[in-house]
Amino acid sequence: MQRFSLLLSLLLLTVTGAFAQDLVMEAPAGFDVPRTDIPHGVVDSFTYKSESVGTKRQALIYTPPGYDKKKEYPVLYLLHGIGGDKMEWYNGGHPEVILDNLYAEGAVEPMIVIMPNGRAMEDDRAVGNVFAPDKVQAFADFEEDLLGSLIPYVEKKYPVIADREHRAIAGLSMGGGQSLNFGLQNLDVFSYVGGFSSAPNTKTPEELVPEPEKTDEQLNLLWISCGDTDGLITFSKRLHDYLYRNEVPHVYYIEPGGHDFKVWKNGLYMFSRFLWKPVDESTLDQYSLLGTPAETNVRGARYPQILPDNRVMFRVEAPEAETVQVDLGQKYDMEKDAEGFWTVTTEPITRGFHYYSLLIDGKAVADPASETFYGMGRMASGIEIPFPDDDYYALKDVPHGEIRIKKYWSGVLNRWREMYVYTPPGYDDSDAEYPALYLLHGGGEDHRGWATQGKTDLILDNLIAAGDAEPMVIVMMDGNVTGPGGPGGFGTRSMETFAAELKNAVIPFVEETYRVKGEADSRALAGLSMGGLQTLHAGLRNTDLFSALGVFSSGWWADNTELSGPEYAFMEEHADAINENLDVFWLSQGGQEDIAWKNNQVMMQKFDDLGVEYEYSEYAGGHAWPVWRHDLHGFAQKLFK
């Protein structure tokens, strides 16, 4: 009857939403200060027999204010760190104070809290070298003690609800690792799991969550938190990145602080507020005080930071400036503090790579905290926003190729030029010859774009390792041919100059310098935006040189027959040869927000009218690098089969 009453109450709360978690972002001042004007719970100890250790062991128990042995309670198992024991939370964190205060505010449900000794060995004292191998192993061995002895004892001795929906496990440091290890690998036992500043004992994400969909279905809440200056944050972030990529809802909470009870007490306060209540998964990525420094930051730069919901926090020192903005496609006004630092937090930013600038008193400059990238016709800052589908260009433990910088003399342009060349894994250890893909950038960029913004080497490394693409050399040439560092141009003359540079300078140099095959069926040409137009012009006029063409987010202009007319006239005359010579003619782009979308639709209709055969692929997104990385990933798998 007691259990039925509690379950009925929770059901009613689910329906009414009365206890739906509100967006409290941190513990308020005084949350850990004892109050004399409220009821208090009781902390006591008990002894249980451990079958796995073969001895009697002790643990602390907290019972809530108004504890009634005739009522059943949910239970939280709260674990200590490597240098502590069952007393560590009581002495350093005072969970009884935190929970008493939360009960008084009506912010948490009454619960029993068990604080055991997580060092499962006969002499479980925190003395001597706590990092000794046998003592470290004892933390792993505690899983058997917890599941086989402690939980059965608690459920026999105390009035707790003995099902997974009413069990939680959380801990700090070594205990955080234990909580993740034991909780995520025993989802039939626990439905709430919290790791505060989890230590290196934390298993790899692939071990913890081998079946992401199953974990999502069974888990009510997964909480991961850490201080931003804690040297152990990499273990929390590693798990967060994996969960994010596999779309497992969780809280990834970063706050100012190190490896200490300031962080852990706040973690307990925040975690406790979620327990035994309906959890709104759509809000979980909003819980964090700080973000993760962007991977595009220069070494050691803490800002910009990316929050779990992909808002971005910028912070810039400019004490003499009158106004500072961040131009990230949309302009954000920054606010100045007394020390001369300007800050702003944006709305959630879309996935992938974005150029941005600082506008200091109206002047666009690069952010000194960011790496710079050649784009928009100048050097600009850039920020990489992660997203779940970005695994195909993640850095993995696979054989890696190299990107080489090569100077060459162009007799066409009568000057020295530069190209980037990707050689596949094992190139220098083999006498093999490889097919070659000539890969072209867009307007306002140059040959560096595909290597840096485009992640070409990582995309191909991963494809080759998986057996999904043939090993190939990729030549990233500079398509700006009208002047040193200037725009490539989109007119007929620029297209003809580009084609001459490709045929008479680049290809001969590559085939003299690298071990590449010199036949059409071993050459491919592809490009994005402006590079797509260059591919259309030079590739379709030279199908005797290429067996595959890739056109990404491009297309002859729908409203400029002066430029497109001669191109279509050529294709109409040579449609049979184009179809016969090309094994792959692949058109791809983003969705309707891609500025090339309309041109491409009109062009494909024209191709249909002319009888030119092609394949088409569309990937949600705008005229941006996430789309083009995806295009390369798809196109490369079709080549040289």
C-alpha positions as CSV (number, residue, x, y, z in Angstrom):
1,M,0.0,0.0,0.0
2,Q,2.8,2.4,0.9
3,R,4.5,1.8,-2.4
4,F,1.3,2.2,-4.3
5,S,0.7,5.5,-2.6
6,L,4.1,6.8,-3.6
7,L,3.8,5.6,-7.1
8,L,0.4,7.2,-7.5
9,S,1.8,10.5,-6.2
10,L,4.6,10.4,-8.7
11,L,2.2,9.6,-11.5
12,L,0.0,12.5,-10.6
13,L,3.1,14.8,-10.5
14,T,4.0,13.5,-14.0
15,V,0.5,14.4,-15.3
16,T,0.3,17.8,-13.6
17,G,4.0,18.7,-14.2
18,A,4.1,20.1,-10.7
19,F,7.6,18.9,-10.0
20,A,9.0,19.3,-13.6
21,Q,12.6,20.4,-13.2
22,D,13.0,24.2,-13.5
23,L,16.2,25.7,-14.8
24,V,18.1,26.3,-11.6
25,M,21.7,26.7,-12.8
26,E,23.6,26.5,-9.5
27,A,23.2,26.2,-5.8
28,P,22.3,29.5,-4.1
29,A,24.3,31.2,-1.4
30,G,23.8,29.4,2.0
31,F,22.7,26.1,0.4
32,D,25.3,24.3,2.6
33,V,24.9,26.3,5.8
34,P,23.0,24.5,8.7
35,R,19.7,26.1,9.6
36,T,18.1,26.0,13.0
37,D,14.6,26.8,11.9
38,I,13.9,23.7,9.8
39,P,13.5,19.9,10.6
40,H,16.7,17.8,10.3
41,G,17.5,14.4,9.1
42,V,19.7,11.9,11.0
43,V,23.1,10.5,10.1
44,D,24.0,7.1,11.6
45,S,26.1,4.1,10.8
46,F,25.5,0.4,10.3
47,T,27.5,-2.7,9.8
48,Y,26.8,-5.3,7.1
49,K,28.5,-8.6,6.1
50,S,30.3,-8.5,2.8
51,E,30.2,-11.8,1.0
52,S,32.8,-10.7,-1.6
53,V,35.3,-9.2,0.9
54,G,34.7,-11.9,3.5
55,T,34.4,-9.5,6.4
56,K,32.0,-7.1,8.1
57,R,32.0,-3.5,6.7
58,Q,30.6,-0.2,7.8
59,A,28.6,2.5,6.0
60,L,26.8,5.7,6.9
61,I,23.1,6.2,6.4
62,Y,21.2,9.5,6.2
63,T,17.4,9.3,6.9
64,P,15.4,12.4,6.0
65,P,13.4,14.7,8.3
66,G,10.2,13.0,9.5
67,Y,11.6,9.6,8.7
68,D,8.9,7.0,9.2
69,K,9.8,3.3,9.2
70,K,6.3,2.5,7.9
71,K,6.9,4.5,4.8
72,E,9.1,3.4,1.9
73,Y,11.8,5.7,0.4
74,P,13.9,5.9,-2.7
75,V,17.7,5.5,-2.0
76,L,20.8,7.3,-3.2
77,Y,24.2,5.5,-2.9
78,L,26.8,8.3,-2.5
79,L,30.5,7.3,-3.1
80,H,33.7,9.0,-2.0
81,G,37.1,9.6,-3.6
82,I,40.4,7.7,-3.7
83,G,41.8,9.4,-0.6
84,G,38.6,9.1,1.5
85,D,36.3,6.6,3.0
86,K,32.7,6.4,4.3
87,M,33.3,9.6,6.2
88,E,34.5,11.8,3.4
89,W,31.1,13.1,2.2
90,Y,30.0,13.6,5.8
91,N,33.2,15.5,6.8
92,G,33.7,17.5,3.7
93,G,30.4,17.8,1.9
94,H,27.8,17.6,4.6
95,P,25.1,16.1,2.4
96,E,22.7,16.1,5.4
97,V,22.8,19.9,5.5
98,I,22.3,20.3,1.7
99,L,19.4,17.9,1.7
100,D,17.8,19.2,4.9
101,N,17.8,22.7,3.3
102,L,16.4,21.3,0.0
103,Y,13.6,19.5,1.9
104,A,12.7,22.7,3.7
105,E,12.3,24.4,0.3
106,G,10.2,21.6,-1.1
107,A,12.8,21.1,-3.8
108,V,13.5,17.4,-3.4
109,E,11.7,14.3,-2.5
110,P,12.6,12.6,0.8
111,M,15.2,9.9,0.3
112,I,17.6,7.7,2.2
113,V,21.3,8.2,1.4
114,I,23.9,5.5,1.9
115,M,27.6,6.5,2.2
116,P,29.6,3.3,2.0
117,N,33.3,2.6,2.0
118,G,34.1,2.1,-1.7
119,R,37.4,0.4,-1.1
120,A,36.3,-3.3,-1.0
121,M,39.2,-4.9,0.8
122,E,39.7,-6.3,4.3
123,D,41.7,-3.3,5.5
124,D,39.7,-0.6,3.9
125,R,41.2,2.4,5.7
126,A,42.4,5.4,3.7
127,V,46.0,5.1,5.0
128,G,49.4,4.6,3.5
129,N,49.7,4.8,-0.3
130,V,46.1,5.1,-1.4
131,F,47.2,4.7,-5.0
132,A,48.8,1.2,-4.4
133,P,47.6,-1.3,-7.0
134,D,45.7,-3.4,-4.5
135,K,43.8,-0.4,-3.1
136,V,43.0,0.9,-6.6
137,Q,41.7,-2.6,-7.5
138,A,39.6,-2.6,-4.4
139,F,37.5,0.3,-5.9
140,A,36.7,-1.9,-8.9
141,D,36.0,-4.8,-6.7
142,F,33.4,-2.8,-4.8
143,E,30.9,-3.4,-7.6
144,E,30.4,-7.0,-6.4
145,D,30.2,-5.9,-2.8
146,L,27.6,-3.2,-3.7
147,L,25.4,-5.3,-5.8
148,G,25.8,-8.6,-3.9
149,S,25.8,-7.5,-0.2
150,L,25.2,-3.8,0.5
151,I,22.1,-3.2,-1.6
152,P,20.4,-6.5,-0.4
153,Y,21.2,-5.6,3.2
154,V,19.8,-2.0,2.9
155,E,16.7,-3.3,1.3
156,K,16.2,-5.9,4.0
157,K,17.0,-3.6,6.9
158,Y,15.5,-0.3,5.9
159,P,12.1,0.8,4.3
160,V,13.4,1.5,0.8
161,I,11.6,1.0,-2.6
162,A,13.5,-2.0,-4.0
163,D,13.4,-1.3,-7.8
164,R,15.6,0.5,-10.3
165,E,13.3,3.5,-10.7
166,H,14.0,4.4,-7.1
167,R,17.7,3.7,-6.9
168,A,20.4,6.3,-7.7
169,I,24.2,6.2,-7.6
170,A,26.6,9.2,-7.6
171,G,30.1,10.0,-6.4
172,L,33.0,12.3,-6.5
173,S,36.4,11.7,-8.2
174,M,37.2,7.9,-7.9
175,G,33.6,7.5,-6.6
176,G,32.4,9.4,-9.7
177,G,34.2,6.8,-11.9
178,Q,32.6,4.0,-9.8
179,S,29.2,5.5,-10.2
180,L,29.5,5.7,-14.0
181,N,31.0,2.2,-14.2
182,F,28.5,0.5,-11.9
183,G,25.5,2.6,-12.8
184,L,25.7,2.6,-16.6
185,Q,26.6,-1.1,-16.7
186,N,23.8,-2.1,-14.3
187,L,20.8,-0.3,-15.7
188,D,18.6,-3.0,-14.3
189,V,19.7,-1.8,-10.9
190,F,20.0,2.0,-11.2
191,S,18.0,4.6,-13.2
192,Y,19.8,7.8,-12.0
193,V,23.6,8.0,-12.3
194,G,25.8,11.0,-11.4
195,G,29.6,11.4,-11.8
196,F,31.2,14.5,-10.2
197,S,34.8,15.1,-11.4
198,S,35.1,11.5,-12.4
199,A,38.6,10.1,-12.1
200,P,40.7,7.9,-14.5
201,N,39.1,4.8,-13.2
202,T,36.1,5.7,-15.5
203,K,35.8,3.1,-18.2
204,T,35.8,4.2,-21.8
205,P,32.5,5.4,-23.2
206,E,32.3,2.5,-25.6
207,E,32.5,0.1,-22.6
208,L,30.0,2.2,-20.5
209,V,27.4,2.7,-23.2
210,P,27.8,0.0,-25.8
211,E,24.1,0.3,-26.8
212,P,23.3,4.0,-26.8
213,E,19.6,3.5,-27.7
214,K,19.1,1.0,-24.8
215,T,20.8,3.3,-22.4
216,D,18.6,6.2,-23.5
217,E,15.5,4.0,-23.0
218,Q,16.4,2.8,-19.5
219,L,18.1,5.7,-17.9
220,N,16.0,8.5,-16.2
221,L,19.0,10.8,-15.7
222,L,22.7,10.8,-16.4
223,W,24.6,13.7,-14.8
224,I,28.3,14.5,-15.6
225,S,29.9,17.5,-13.9
226,C,33.4,18.9,-13.3
227,G,35.2,22.1,-12.5
228,D,36.7,23.9,-15.5
229,T,40.3,23.9,-14.0
230,D,40.2,20.3,-12.9
231,G,42.9,18.3,-14.6
232,L,40.5,15.3,-14.7
233,I,37.9,17.1,-16.9
234,T,39.1,15.2,-20.0
235,F,37.5,12.0,-18.6
236,S,34.1,13.8,-18.3
237,K,34.4,15.4,-21.7
238,R,35.4,12.1,-23.3
239,L,32.1,10.6,-22.1
240,H,30.1,13.7,-23.0
241,D,31.4,13.8,-26.5
242,Y,30.5,10.1,-27.0
243,L,27.0,10.6,-25.6
244,Y,26.5,13.7,-27.7
245,R,27.5,12.0,-30.8
246,N,25.2,9.1,-30.1
247,E,22.3,11.3,-29.0
248,V,22.0,10.0,-25.5
249,P,20.4,12.7,-23.3
250,H,22.5,13.8,-20.4
251,V,23.6,16.8,-18.4
252,Y,27.2,17.9,-19.0
253,Y,27.7,20.6,-16.3
254,I,30.9,22.6,-16.1
255,E,31.5,25.2,-13.4
256,P,34.3,27.4,-12.2
257,G,36.6,25.4,-9.9
258,G,39.0,22.6,-9.4
259,H,39.0,19.2,-7.8
260,D,37.3,20.1,-4.5
261,F,34.2,20.1,-2.4
262,K,33.0,23.4,-3.7
263,V,32.4,21.7,-7.0
264,W,31.1,18.4,-5.5
265,K,28.7,20.0,-3.1
266,N,27.2,22.0,-6.0
267,G,27.0,18.8,-8.0
268,L,25.1,17.0,-5.2
269,Y,22.7,20.0,-4.9
270,M,22.0,20.1,-8.6
271,F,21.8,16.3,-9.1
272,S,19.5,15.8,-6.1
273,R,16.9,18.2,-7.5
274,F,16.4,15.8,-10.5
275,L,15.8,12.7,-8.4
276,W,12.5,10.9,-8.3
277,K,10.7,13.4,-10.5
278,P,9.8,13.6,-14.2
279,V,12.9,14.7,-16.2
280,D,12.4,16.9,-19.2
281,E,15.1,15.6,-21.5
282,S,14.7,18.6,-23.9
283,T,16.2,20.9,-21.2
284,L,19.2,18.8,-20.2
285,D,21.7,20.5,-22.5
286,Q,20.9,23.9,-21.0
287,Y,22.4,23.0,-17.6
288,S,25.9,24.4,-17.3
289,L,27.6,27.5,-16.0
290,L,30.6,27.3,-18.4
291,G,31.3,25.7,-21.8
292,T,34.2,23.8,-23.3
293,P,36.9,25.8,-25.1
294,A,36.4,25.5,-28.8
295,E,38.8,23.1,-30.6
296,T,39.6,26.0,-32.9
297,N,41.0,28.1,-30.1
298,V,44.7,28.8,-29.9
299,R,46.6,26.7,-27.3
300,G,45.6,27.7,-23.8
301,A,42.8,30.1,-24.7
302,R,39.7,29.5,-22.5
303,Y,37.3,31.5,-24.7
304,P,35.3,31.2,-26.9
305,Q,33.5,28.4,-25.1
306,I,30.8,26.2,-26.5
307,L,28.0,25.4,-24.1
308,P,26.3,22.0,-24.2
309,D,23.3,23.4,-26.1
310,N,25.7,25.1,-28.7
311,R,25.5,28.6,-27.4
312,V,28.9,30.2,-27.5
313,M,30.4,32.4,-24.8
314,F,32.9,35.0,-26.1
315,R,35.3,37.0,-23.8
316,V,37.7,39.7,-25.2
317,E,40.0,42.1,-23.4
318,A,39.7,45.6,-24.9
319,P,39.8,48.1,-22.1
320,E,40.1,51.2,-24.4
321,A,37.3,50.2,-26.8
322,E,34.0,52.0,-26.9
323,T,32.0,49.2,-28.6
324,V,32.8,45.5,-29.2
325,Q,30.7,43.1,-31.2
326,V,31.0,39.5,-32.4
327,D,30.1,39.1,-36.1
328,L,29.1,35.5,-36.5
329,G,26.8,36.0,-39.5
330,Q,24.6,37.7,-36.9
331,K,26.1,40.6,-34.8
332,Y,26.1,40.3,-31.0
333,D,26.8,43.2,-28.8
334,M,29.3,42.5,-26.0
335,E,29.1,44.0,-22.5
336,K,32.2,45.5,-20.7
337,D,33.1,44.8,-17.1
338,A,35.1,46.9,-14.7
339,E,38.4,45.1,-15.7
340,G,38.0,45.9,-19.4
341,F,36.7,42.5,-20.5
342,W,33.9,42.3,-23.0
343,T,31.6,39.2,-22.9
344,V,28.5,37.9,-24.7
345,T,26.7,34.6,-24.9
346,T,25.1,33.9,-28.3
347,E,22.0,31.9,-29.1
348,P,22.6,28.3,-30.2
349,I,24.9,28.2,-33.2
350,T,24.3,25.8,-36.1
351,R,26.6,22.8,-36.5
352,G,30.1,22.7,-38.1
353,F,32.6,25.4,-39.0
354,H,31.8,29.2,-39.0
355,Y,34.0,32.2,-39.8
356,Y,33.7,35.1,-37.4
357,S,35.3,38.4,-36.6
358,L,35.4,40.9,-33.7
359,L,34.2,44.4,-34.5
360,I,36.1,46.7,-32.2
361,D,34.8,50.2,-32.6
362,G,33.5,49.1,-36.0
363,K,36.7,47.6,-37.3
364,A,36.7,43.9,-38.2
365,V,39.6,42.1,-36.7
366,A,40.5,38.5,-35.9
367,D,40.0,37.2,-32.4
368,P,43.5,36.6,-30.9
369,A,42.1,33.6,-29.0
370,S,41.2,31.8,-32.2
371,E,43.1,30.1,-34.9
372,T,42.8,32.1,-38.2
373,F,41.6,30.8,-41.5
374,Y,41.7,32.2,-45.0
375,G,38.1,32.8,-45.9
376,M,35.9,35.7,-47.1
377,G,38.9,36.9,-49.0
378,R,40.9,37.6,-45.8
379,M,42.2,36.0,-42.7
380,A,39.3,35.5,-40.2
381,S,38.7,33.7,-37.0
382,G,36.8,30.4,-37.0
383,I,34.9,28.3,-34.6
384,E,33.9,24.6,-34.9
385,I,30.6,23.6,-33.4
386,P,30.3,19.8,-32.8
387,F,27.3,17.9,-33.8
388,P,26.2,14.2,-33.6
389,D,27.0,13.3,-37.2
390,D,30.6,14.6,-37.2
391,D,32.2,11.2,-36.4
392,Y,33.3,10.7,-40.0
393,Y,35.9,13.4,-39.7
394,A,36.8,12.7,-36.0
395,L,40.5,12.0,-35.2
396,K,40.6,8.3,-34.7
397,D,43.2,5.6,-34.0
398,V,43.6,4.6,-37.6
399,P,46.6,4.9,-40.0
400,H,47.0,8.5,-41.1
401,G,48.1,10.0,-44.4
402,E,49.9,13.4,-44.7
403,I,49.2,16.8,-46.2
404,R,52.2,18.1,-47.9
405,I,52.9,21.7,-49.0
406,K,54.4,21.9,-52.5
407,K,55.7,24.9,-54.5
408,Y,55.6,24.7,-58.3
409,W,56.3,27.0,-61.2
410,S,53.3,27.8,-63.4
411,G,54.2,28.5,-67.0
412,V,50.5,29.4,-67.5
413,L,50.5,32.2,-64.9
414,N,54.2,32.8,-65.1
415,R,54.8,32.7,-61.3
416,W,55.5,30.4,-58.4
417,R,52.4,28.9,-56.9
418,E,51.5,26.6,-54.0
419,M,49.3,23.5,-53.6
420,Y,48.5,21.2,-50.7
421,V,48.7,17.4,-51.5
422,Y,47.2,14.6,-49.4
423,T,49.0,11.3,-49.6
424,P,47.3,8.3,-48.2
425,P,48.6,6.1,-45.3
426,G,51.6,4.0,-46.3
427,Y,52.5,6.2,-49.3
428,D,56.2,6.5,-48.4
429,D,56.5,2.8,-47.6
430,S,55.2,1.6,-51.0
431,D,56.0,1.7,-54.7
432,A,52.4,1.6,-55.6
433,E,50.8,4.1,-57.9
434,Y,47.6,5.9,-56.8
435,P,44.6,7.5,-58.5
436,A,44.3,11.3,-58.0
437,L,41.4,13.6,-57.0
438,Y,41.9,17.3,-57.9
439,L,39.8,19.1,-55.2
440,L,38.9,22.8,-55.6
441,H,37.9,25.4,-53.0
442,G,35.3,28.2,-53.2
443,G,35.3,31.9,-53.7
444,G,37.2,33.9,-51.1
445,E,39.2,30.9,-50.1
446,D,42.3,29.2,-51.4
447,H,44.1,25.8,-51.5
448,R,44.3,25.8,-47.7
449,G,40.5,25.6,-47.3
450,W,40.0,21.9,-48.0
451,A,43.0,21.0,-45.8
452,T,42.0,23.1,-42.7
453,Q,38.3,23.9,-42.8
454,G,37.5,20.9,-44.9
455,K,39.1,18.1,-42.8
456,T,40.1,16.3,-46.0
457,D,42.8,14.2,-44.4
458,L,40.7,12.9,-41.6
459,I,37.7,12.2,-43.9
460,L,39.9,10.1,-46.2
461,D,41.9,8.5,-43.4
462,N,38.7,7.2,-41.8
463,L,37.2,6.1,-45.1
464,I,40.3,4.2,-46.2
465,A,40.7,2.5,-42.8
466,A,37.1,1.4,-43.0
467,G,37.6,0.1,-46.6
468,D,35.0,2.5,-47.9
469,A,37.3,4.5,-50.2
470,E,40.3,3.6,-52.3
471,P,43.6,5.0,-51.2
472,M,44.2,8.1,-53.4
473,V,46.3,11.2,-53.7
474,I,44.2,14.4,-53.3
475,V,45.6,17.6,-54.9
476,M,44.2,20.9,-53.4
477,M,45.2,23.6,-55.8
478,D,44.7,27.3,-55.7
479,G,41.8,28.2,-58.0
480,N,42.4,31.9,-57.7
481,V,44.0,32.5,-61.2
482,T,43.3,36.2,-62.0
483,G,46.0,37.6,-59.7
484,P,48.1,36.8,-56.6
485,G,45.7,36.2,-53.7
486,G,42.8,37.8,-55.6
487,P,39.4,36.3,-56.3
488,G,39.2,33.5,-58.8
489,G,36.5,35.2,-60.8
490,F,33.4,33.6,-62.4
491,G,33.6,34.8,-65.9
492,T,34.4,32.9,-69.1
493,R,38.0,34.2,-69.2
494,S,38.7,33.2,-65.7
495,M,37.3,29.7,-66.3
496,E,39.5,29.3,-69.4
497,T,42.6,30.4,-67.5
498,F,41.8,28.0,-64.7
499,A,41.3,25.1,-67.1
500,A,44.7,25.9,-68.7
501,E,46.4,26.1,-65.3
502,L,44.9,22.7,-64.3
503,K,45.8,20.9,-67.6
504,N,49.1,22.5,-68.4
505,A,50.7,23.2,-65.1
506,V,49.1,21.4,-62.2
507,I,48.4,17.9,-63.6
508,P,51.9,17.6,-65.3
509,F,53.6,18.7,-62.1
510,V,51.6,16.3,-59.9
511,E,52.3,13.4,-62.3
512,E,56.0,14.1,-62.4
513,T,56.3,14.6,-58.6
514,Y,54.0,11.9,-57.1
515,R,53.3,8.3,-57.8
516,V,49.9,8.8,-59.5
517,K,48.4,7.0,-62.4
518,G,48.2,9.0,-65.6
519,E,45.0,7.7,-67.1
520,A,41.6,9.2,-67.2
521,D,40.0,6.4,-65.2
522,S,42.4,7.3,-62.3
523,R,41.7,11.0,-62.3
524,A,38.7,12.8,-60.7
525,L,37.9,16.5,-60.4
526,A,35.6,18.1,-57.8
527,G,35.0,21.5,-56.2
528,L,32.6,23.5,-54.0
529,S,30.8,26.7,-55.1
530,M,33.3,28.6,-57.3
531,G,35.3,25.4,-57.5
532,G,32.1,23.6,-58.6
533,L,31.8,26.0,-61.6
534,Q,35.4,25.4,-62.4
535,T,34.8,21.7,-62.3
536,L,31.8,22.1,-64.6
537,H,33.8,24.1,-67.1
538,A,37.1,22.3,-67.1
539,G,35.8,18.8,-66.4
540,L,33.0,18.6,-68.9
541,R,35.3,20.0,-71.6
542,N,37.9,17.4,-70.8
543,T,36.2,14.1,-70.1
544,D,39.1,12.5,-71.9
545,L,41.1,13.5,-68.8
546,F,38.7,12.6,-66.0
547,S,36.4,9.7,-65.2
548,A,34.6,11.4,-62.3
549,L,33.3,14.9,-61.6
550,G,31.9,16.2,-58.3
551,V,30.0,19.5,-58.1
552,F,29.2,20.7,-54.6
553,S,26.8,23.6,-53.9
554,S,27.2,25.0,-57.3
555,G,25.6,25.3,-60.7
556,W,25.4,27.5,-63.8
557,W,23.5,30.7,-63.1
558,A,19.8,30.4,-63.6
559,D,19.4,34.0,-64.6
560,N,22.6,34.6,-66.6
561,T,22.3,33.1,-70.1
562,E,25.4,35.0,-71.2
563,L,27.6,32.9,-69.0
564,S,25.6,29.7,-68.9
565,G,24.5,29.6,-72.6
566,P,27.9,28.6,-74.1
567,E,28.3,25.9,-71.4
568,Y,24.9,24.3,-72.2
569,A,25.6,24.6,-75.9
570,F,28.8,22.7,-75.4
571,M,27.1,20.0,-73.4
572,E,24.3,19.6,-75.9
573,E,26.8,19.0,-78.6
574,H,28.9,16.6,-76.6
575,A,26.2,14.9,-74.4
576,D,27.0,11.4,-75.7
577,A,30.7,11.7,-75.1
578,I,30.1,13.1,-71.6
579,N,27.8,10.2,-70.7
580,E,30.2,7.7,-72.2
581,N,33.4,9.0,-70.6
582,L,32.2,9.8,-67.1
583,D,31.8,6.9,-64.6
584,V,30.6,9.4,-62.0
585,F,28.9,12.8,-62.5
586,W,27.8,13.7,-59.0
587,L,25.9,16.9,-58.0
588,S,25.3,17.6,-54.3
589,Q,24.3,20.6,-52.2
590,G,22.6,21.7,-49.0
591,G,18.9,22.3,-48.6
592,Q,17.0,25.3,-49.8
593,E,19.0,27.5,-47.5
594,D,22.1,26.8,-49.7
595,I,22.5,29.9,-51.9
596,A,23.3,27.6,-54.8
597,W,20.1,25.5,-54.4
598,K,18.0,27.4,-57.1
599,N,20.8,27.4,-59.6
600,N,21.4,23.7,-59.2
601,Q,17.7,22.9,-59.6
602,V,17.5,24.9,-62.8
603,M,20.8,23.3,-64.0
604,M,19.6,19.7,-63.3
605,Q,16.4,20.4,-65.3
606,K,18.6,21.6,-68.2
607,F,20.7,18.4,-67.9
608,D,17.6,16.3,-68.1
609,D,16.5,18.2,-71.2
610,L,19.9,17.6,-72.8
611,G,20.0,14.0,-71.8
612,V,23.1,14.4,-69.6
613,E,23.3,11.7,-67.0
614,Y,24.1,12.6,-63.3
615,E,23.6,11.6,-59.7
616,Y,22.1,14.0,-57.2
617,S,22.6,14.2,-53.4
618,E,21.2,16.7,-50.9
619,Y,22.2,17.2,-47.3
620,A,20.4,19.5,-44.9
621,G,22.4,22.7,-44.4
622,G,23.4,26.0,-46.0
623,H,26.3,27.1,-48.1
624,A,28.8,26.0,-45.6
625,W,31.6,23.5,-44.6
626,P,29.4,20.9,-42.9
627,V,27.7,20.3,-46.2
628,W,30.9,20.2,-48.2
629,R,32.6,17.8,-45.8
630,H,29.6,15.6,-46.2
631,D,29.8,15.9,-50.0
632,L,33.5,14.9,-50.0
633,H,32.7,12.0,-47.7
634,G,30.0,10.7,-50.1
635,F,31.9,11.5,-53.4
636,A,35.1,9.8,-52.3
637,Q,33.4,6.5,-51.8
638,K,32.3,6.5,-55.4
639,L,35.7,7.0,-56.9
640,F,38.0,4.6,-58.7
641,K,35.9,1.5,-58.0
